[in-house]
């Protein structure tokens, strides 16, 4: 009990899948007591009244979740996330539409992180940190609501740690959230060497999340890209886990030569990929041995050429022409499959080794 007010039970008011509800209640807390938020963001405003706007329509294309203004000046632009990821260039577009705010904040759950990669002025702010600040509000209702909200968040999201097994899900547990929580935890454990960057993003296929590590190569337009992702096809992701339904297959890792800034894979340097293989072969023996099957005719030609020159038939898995048309990038390499019952600590150790391999491959000259 805080100030004589019992914390409310917010499970029904704040369903995880409704960011609108979360944004609405946050706007109410800010409007009632802006001090905790502005203190966390480091914003300052004078005696003028603070105006809180929900889904403020900046222009026909941009509508941030919350915008704070005071005396005609924008204090902060806030984007709220719970389960959803960021849309393409979403934050960049908001900043371009509102370039003069004092602060820009992306709020998300700590256990379902959406880390920023070169987010410009945007800063990461977890719900946990923000709500903890609001628990110290001088307004009794605000403090009680923040406490009930943080309890709701803590009890609604899966708890994972180093001993958690990848496939240790509970009957009725939300499958997508469980997988994402595991990826989020792993991302938080990454300590990549200098020269290797990493992020966590939604898969282009839809419901899974991908931990990516990459490093620039001496060849312009090429990176070494390592991607970690649950191997179960996104189309088979159930809403909730059941013991007789689809099961997690375990983390799959692609280690690839990645070409960016292209709309076709026609110019992909297959010989460069072949020259990387001795480093990959020396680093690991657990590559998946299924033969690659590139789809485009020009990719099949390049693949057959390097296999004829001594490359293993499994070197060449990845994404080619179709993906290049969508994402302006293609990638080919080899894959590793970890068991479904591997612990997060074990995967974390493997990712550390893969980060070192990513850097070593990036330092290999293309010719």
Secondary structure in CASP SS format (residue, H / E / C, confidence):
PFRMAT SS
TARGET T0000
AUTHOR 0000-0000-0000
METHOD secondary structure of the structure
MODEL  1
X C 1.00
X E 1.00
X C 1.00
X C 1.00
X E 1.00
X C 1.00
X C 1.00
X C 1.00
X C 1.00
X C 1.00
X C 1.00
X C 1.00
X C 1.00
X C 1.00
X C 1.00
X C 1.00
X C 1.00
X C 1.00
X H 1.00
X H 1.00
X H 1.00
X H 1.00
X H 1.00
X H 1.00
X H 1.00
X H 1.00
X H 1.00
X H 1.00
X H 1.00
X H 1.00
X H 1.00
X H 1.00
X C 1.00
X C 1.00
X H 1.00
X H 1.00
X H 1.00
X H 1.00
X H 1.00
X H 1.00
X H 1.00
X C 1.00
X C 1.00
X C 1.00
X C 1.00
X C 1.00
X C 1.00
X C 1.00
X C 1.00
X E 1.00
X E 1.00
X E 1.00
X E 1.00
X E 1.00
X C 1.00
X C 1.00
X C 1.00
X C 1.00
X E 1.00
X C 1.00
X C 1.00
X E 1.00
X C 1.00
X C 1.00
X C 1.00
X E 1.00
X E 1.00
X E 1.00
X E 1.00
X E 1.00
X C 1.00
X C 1.00
X E 1.00
X E 1.00
X E 1.00
X E 1.00
X E 1.00
X E 1.00
X E 1.00
X E 1.00
X C 1.00
X C 1.00
X C 1.00
X C 1.00
X C 1.00
X C 1.00
X C 1.00
X C 1.00
X C 1.00
X H 1.00
X H 1.00
X H 1.00
X H 1.00
X H 1.00
X H 1.00
X H 1.00
X H 1.00
X C 1.00
X C 1.00
X C 1.00
X C 1.00
X C 1.00
X E 1.00
X E 1.00
X E 1.00
X E 1.00
X E 1.00
X E 1.00
X C 1.00
X H 1.00
X H 1.00
X H 1.00
X C 1.00
X C 1.00
X C 1.00
X C 1.00
X C 1.00
X C 1.00
X C 1.00
X C 1.00
X C 1.00
X E 1.00
X E 1.00
X E 1.00
X E 1.00
X E 1.00
X H 1.00
X H 1.00
X H 1.00
X H 1.00
X H 1.00
X H 1.00
X H 1.00
X H 1.00
X C 1.00
X C 1.00
X C 1.00
X C 1.00
X C 1.00
X H 1.00
X H 1.00
X H 1.00
X H 1.00
X H 1.00
X H 1.00
X H 1.00
X H 1.00
X H 1.00
X H 1.00
X H 1.00
X H 1.00
X H 1.00
X H 1.00
X H 1.00
X H 1.00
X H 1.00
X C 1.00
X C 1.00
X C 1.00
X C 1.00
X C 1.00
X C 1.00
X C 1.00
X C 1.00
X E 1.00
X C 1.00
X C 1.00
X C 1.00
X C 1.00
X C 1.00
X C 1.00
X C 1.00
X C 1.00
X E 1.00
X H 1.00
X H 1.00
X H 1.00
X H 1.00
X H 1.00
X H 1.00
X H 1.00
X H 1.00
X H 1.00
X H 1.00
X H 1.00
X H 1.00
X H 1.00
X H 1.00
X H 1.00
X C 1.00
X C 1.00
X C 1.00
X C 1.00
X C 1.00
X C 1.00
X C 1.00
X E 1.00
X E 1.00
X E 1.00
X E 1.00
X E 1.00
X E 1.00
X C 1.00
X C 1.00
X C 1.00
X C 1.00
X C 1.00
X C 1.00
X E 1.00
X E 1.00
X E 1.00
X E 1.00
X E 1.00
X E 1.00
X E 1.00
X E 1.00
X C 1.00
X C 1.00
X C 1.00
X C 1.00
X C 1.00
X E 1.00
X E 1.00
X E 1.00
X E 1.00
X E 1.00
X E 1.00
X E 1.00
X E 1.00
X E 1.00
X C 1.00
X C 1.00
X C 1.00
X H 1.00
X H 1.00
X H 1.00
X C 1.00
X C 1.00
X C 1.00
X E 1.00
X C 1.00
X C 1.00
X C 1.00
X C 1.00
X C 1.00
X C 1.00
X C 1.00
X C 1.00
X C 1.00
X C 1.00
X E 1.00
X E 1.00
X E 1.00
X E 1.00
X E 1.00
X E 1.00
X E 1.00
X E 1.00
X E 1.00
X E 1.00
X C 1.00
X C 1.00
X C 1.00
X C 1.00
X C 1.00
X C 1.00
X C 1.00
X C 1.00
X C 1.00
X H 1.00
X H 1.00
X H 1.00
X H 1.00
X H 1.00
X H 1.00
X H 1.00
X H 1.00
X H 1.00
X H 1.00
X H 1.00
X H 1.00
X H 1.00
X H 1.00
X C 1.00
X C 1.00
X C 1.00
X E 1.00
X C 1.00
X C 1.00
X C 1.00
X C 1.00
X C 1.00
X C 1.00
X C 1.00
X C 1.00
X C 1.00
X H 1.00
X H 1.00
X H 1.00
X H 1.00
X H 1.00
X H 1.00
X H 1.00
X H 1.00
X H 1.00
X H 1.00
X H 1.00
X H 1.00
X C 1.00
X C 1.00
X C 1.00
X C 1.00
X C 1.00
X C 1.00
X C 1.00
X C 1.00
X E 1.00
X E 1.00
X E 1.00
X C 1.00
X H 1.00
X H 1.00
X H 1.00
X H 1.00
X H 1.00
X H 1.00
X H 1.00
X C 1.00
X E 1.00
X E 1.00
X E 1.00
X E 1.00
X E 1.00
X E 1.00
X E 1.00
X E 1.00
X E 1.00
X C 1.00
X C 1.00
X C 1.00
X C 1.00
X C 1.00
X E 1.00
X H 1.00
X H 1.00
X H 1.00
X H 1.00
X H 1.00
X H 1.00
X H 1.00
X H 1.00
X H 1.00
X H 1.00
X H 1.00
X H 1.00
X H 1.00
X H 1.00
X H 1.00
X H 1.00
X H 1.00
X H 1.00
X H 1.00
X C 1.00
X C 1.00
X C 1.00
X C 1.00
X C 1.00
END
